[in-house]
Amino acid sequence: MSHLRLAPRMPHRVPGDETDAERLLEVVPVVRALLHRICWSPSDVDDLTQEVLIEVARALPRFEGRS
């Protein structure tokens, strides 16, 4: 398999849609910008960005798309 899979496809997704990993990577700049406003250290921003993305990836299987 050529793509990293973080979770099974969501029920509302259609075949050929982007993978969850690709969609998650799209929000990295937004997460980094927000964290940069909260903490000024670039290394802290990198660490926190990674932690946020890990938690999001872990929560994907429980996401029901009702929000």
C-alpha positions in Angstrom: 0.0 0.0 0.0 1.5 3.3 -1.1 -0.4 5.6 1.3 -0.2 5.8 5.1 -3.6 4.9 6.5 -4.5 6.4 9.8 -8.0 5.0 10.1 -10.7 3.3 8.1 -12.5 5.5 5.6 -15.3 7.5 7.0 -18.8 6.3 6.1 -19.6 9.5 4.2 -16.4 9.3 2.0 -16.5 8.1 -1.6 -14.0 5.8 -3.2 -11.1 7.7 -4.8 -11.3 10.4 -2.1 -8.1 11.5 -0.4 -6.8 9.3 2.4 -7.2 10.4 6.0 -3.4 10.9 6.2 -3.5 13.3 3.2 -6.4 15.3 4.8 -4.6 15.4 8.1 -1.5 16.8 6.4 -3.5 19.6 4.9 -4.1 21.1 8.4 -0.5 21.1 9.5 0.1 24.8 8.5 -3.0 25.8 10.4 -2.0 23.9 13.5 1.5 25.3 13.4 0.3 28.9 13.0 -2.0 28.5 16.0 0.7 27.0 18.1 3.1 29.6 17.1 0.8 32.2 18.5 0.6 30.3 21.8 4.3 29.5 22.2 7.2 31.3 20.7 9.9 28.6 20.7 10.2 27.0 17.2 11.2 23.7 18.8 8.1 23.8 21.1 5.9 24.5 18.1 7.4 21.5 16.2 6.9 19.2 19.2 3.4 20.4 20.0 2.4 20.1 16.3 3.5 16.5 16.3 1.6 15.8 19.5 -1.6 17.4 18.2 -1.4 15.4 15.0 -0.8 12.2 16.8 -3.9 12.8 19.0 -6.0 13.6 16.0 -4.9 10.5 14.2 -5.7 8.4 17.2 -9.2 10.0 17.5 -10.1 9.5 13.8 -11.6 6.0 14.3 -14.0 7.5 16.8 -15.0 10.5 14.7 -18.6 10.2 13.6 -18.8 13.2 11.3 -21.7 14.7 13.2 -20.0 17.9 14.3 
